[in-house]
Amino acid sequence: MTSLVFGWLINPTARPRPILVVAFVAASVILGGCTRASSGARGYLTTADTSVVTADLARSLSSSGQFVLSGPSGGTFPELSEDRVRNIARLWVKQFFPWVRGSIEAARGEKIDASRLGVCSRIYYAESPYEPLDETVDGGAARRAYGPWWVVPLCIKGAPQVLLGVASYATDIEILNDHILLPRFSGSEFVWRGIPPSVGELPVSPERAARLAAQRTGSRVASVPRLVMPHFRDGGPALARWELTLTPAVRVRTAQGEQPMTETRLFVGPEVAGKFAPVLLLAAPSQPDVTSTTVRIATTGGYREGLTLKRRSSVVRFLPILSLGR
């Protein structure tokens, strides 16, 4: 059982103004994490190396040599489109970045020129490992937090500075006169963190993830990478990882003395919060089918016990790989 607090912020004017930023800051501390990276990736790779993918996958690349990534697939609840997320992120920089720039710059380790900050050329859709929650007693905050997220790097001249997470279920966000208007009951729409220069890009590009996996294993990537969220309590959008299918299968060992396992599915991304250098990860053999959490309704101080998260076939527990072989 994990315990997690989701709060309502009831705005009597029904239109958010700077008071709502307090809710954002709380969400960033509780959900997004603000730990500094200890090491990271250097350099960017945005074109797939056809020598590390199968012939079939190479033929499916875009005209610019990039993977054609998936987005929302039309599930139970409506989701934000990529174009709408880009517009929301653009306005977030102008409207809310000034309120949280102190924590972002502290995580990055240097000042950020907000006048030059904009949405990077690519943003990513990260799938949730859980079935969507029907519960809305908390204003939908838990559904947004445990649902899919748009992972939006913010750049200056192509160099990522900030990672902004936009909840894909945050369809109640309105835009009026280039101003973000949040619903009267709000929470878990955004998370953010600064990206230290040593980290480079966060998340690592899918093309770089594919090259890293192929170079480490000697196998080829056989499917379009999928960005998958961890359990939100474990790090949120900053710890989203790429799921890759490899051919031929590789033999992996995650601990000294254990028998090697034959795997075709590996993950590339941060190992844990605070260590954002991309590494190869394996799905832990034991995955929880159901996770329970407790939701606190911040405005009333009451509790609703036993909120159940049902896991899809996705992975929420990972193990670092000790050795590889064929």
URGI-V441105 format. One record per residue. N is the residue number from 1. RES is the residue in three letters. PSI is psi in whole degrees, -180 to 180 (NA if undefined). Layout:
n->{N;N}
res->{RES;RES}
psi->{PSI;PSI}
This chain:
n->{1;2;3;4;5;6;7;8;9;10;11;12;13;14;15;16;17;18;19;20;21;22;23;24;25;26;27;28;29;30;31;32;33;34;35;36;37;38;39;40;41;42;43;44;45;46;47;48;49;50;51;52;53;54;55;56;57;58;59;60;61;62;63;64;65;66;67;68;69;70;71;72;73;74;75;76;77;78;79;80;81;82;83;84;85;86;87;88;89;90;91;92;93;94;95;96;97;98;99;100;101;102;103;104;105;106;107;108;109;110;111;112;113;114;115;116;117;118;119;120;121;122;123;124;125;126;127;128;129;130;131;132;133;134;135;136;137;138;139;140;141;142;143;144;145;146;147;148;149;150;151;152;153;154;155;156;157;158;159;160;161;162;163;164;165;166;167;168;169;170;171;172;173;174;175;176;177;178;179;180;181;182;183;184;185;186;187;188;189;190;191;192;193;194;195;196;197;198;199;200;201;202;203;204;205;206;207;208;209;210;211;212;213;214;215;216;217;218;219;220;221;222;223;224;225;226;227;228;229;230;231;232;233;234;235;236;237;238;239;240;241;242;243;244;245;246;247;248;249;250;251;252;253;254;255;256;257;258;259;260;261;262;263;264;265;266;267;268;269;270;271;272;273;274;275;276;277;278;279;280;281;282;283;284;285;286;287;288;289;290;291;292;293;294;295;296;297;298;299;300;301;302;303;304;305;306;307;308;309;310;311;312;313;314;315;316;317;318;319;320;321;322;323;324;325;326}
res->{MET;THR;SER;LEU;VAL;PHE;GLY;TRP;LEU;ILE;ASN;PRO;THR;ALA;ARG;PRO;ARG;PRO;ILE;LEU;VAL;VAL;ALA;PHE;VAL;ALA;ALA;SER;VAL;ILE;LEU;GLY;GLY;CYS;THR;ARG;ALA;SER;SER;GLY;ALA;ARG;GLY;TYR;LEU;THR;THR;ALA;ASP;THR;SER;VAL;VAL;THR;ALA;ASP;LEU;ALA;ARG;SER;LEU;SER;SER;SER;GLY;GLN;PHE;VAL;LEU;SER;GLY;PRO;SER;GLY;GLY;THR;PHE;PRO;GLU;LEU;SER;GLU;ASP;ARG;VAL;ARG;ASN;ILE;ALA;ARG;LEU;TRP;VAL;LYS;GLN;PHE;PHE;PRO;TRP;VAL;ARG;GLY;SER;ILE;GLU;ALA;ALA;ARG;GLY;GLU;LYS;ILE;ASP;ALA;SER;ARG;LEU;GLY;VAL;CYS;SER;ARG;ILE;TYR;TYR;ALA;GLU;SER;PRO;TYR;GLU;PRO;LEU;ASP;GLU;THR;VAL;ASP;GLY;GLY;ALA;ALA;ARG;ARG;ALA;TYR;GLY;PRO;TRP;TRP;VAL;VAL;PRO;LEU;CYS;ILE;LYS;GLY;ALA;PRO;GLN;VAL;LEU;LEU;GLY;VAL;ALA;SER;TYR;ALA;THR;ASP;ILE;GLU;ILE;LEU;ASN;ASP;HIS;ILE;LEU;LEU;PRO;ARG;PHE;SER;GLY;SER;GLU;PHE;VAL;TRP;ARG;GLY;ILE;PRO;PRO;SER;VAL;GLY;GLU;LEU;PRO;VAL;SER;PRO;GLU;ARG;ALA;ALA;ARG;LEU;ALA;ALA;GLN;ARG;THR;GLY;SER;ARG;VAL;ALA;SER;VAL;PRO;ARG;LEU;VAL;MET;PRO;HIS;PHE;ARG;ASP;GLY;GLY;PRO;ALA;LEU;ALA;ARG;TRP;GLU;LEU;THR;LEU;THR;PRO;ALA;VAL;ARG;VAL;ARG;THR;ALA;GLN;GLY;GLU;GLN;PRO;MET;THR;GLU;THR;ARG;LEU;PHE;VAL;GLY;PRO;GLU;VAL;ALA;GLY;LYS;PHE;ALA;PRO;VAL;LEU;LEU;LEU;ALA;ALA;PRO;SER;GLN;PRO;ASP;VAL;THR;SER;THR;THR;VAL;ARG;ILE;ALA;THR;THR;GLY;GLY;TYR;ARG;GLU;GLY;LEU;THR;LEU;LYS;ARG;ARG;SER;SER;VAL;VAL;ARG;PHE;LEU;PRO;ILE;LEU;SER;LEU;GLY;ARG}
psi->{125;153;130;140;126;133;150;149;112;116;111;-22;-11;6;123;143;-168;-24;-30;-21;-30;-41;-38;-44;-43;-43;-37;-40;-44;-40;-35;-28;148;24;146;148;142;-22;171;-177;148;135;155;145;117;3;130;137;110;-14;-11;4;161;163;-41;-42;-37;-37;-18;-1;155;172;-22;6;21;157;142;104;158;160;-160;140;14;60;-151;-38;149;152;161;140;164;-43;-41;-39;-42;-42;-42;-44;-40;-43;-32;-40;-44;-38;-39;-22;-42;-28;-23;9;-29;-49;-35;-46;-32;-41;-37;-35;10;165;152;130;98;-28;-19;1;130;173;131;170;-28;137;162;145;123;120;147;143;0;154;146;144;137;-23;131;17;-23;20;12;7;-43;-40;-43;-44;-40;4;-167;156;149;127;112;99;139;131;160;116;44;-5;119;134;-37;143;118;128;131;120;128;-24;5;54;-7;-7;131;157;125;121;47;36;131;128;120;157;166;-38;109;156;145;28;-35;149;162;161;153;148;112;145;-32;-24;-36;-105;145;114;166;147;152;-30;-39;-37;-42;-43;-41;-46;-43;-42;-37;-34;-24;1;171;152;130;-2;158;129;144;130;124;140;148;-178;132;-31;-19;-3;-14;-157;-29;-20;18;142;152;128;127;140;128;150;134;173;155;153;127;152;133;-5;151;135;-8;159;137;150;145;123;146;-13;120;168;148;127;-169;146;-50;166;135;-14;91;1;132;132;164;134;155;144;128;141;-32;117;136;134;-36;136;136;149;163;130;125;131;105;-31;-25;-17;5;173;152;109;152;29;123;127;120;121;138;-158;0;174;137;-9;133;155;138;145;128;-44;157;155;180;NA}
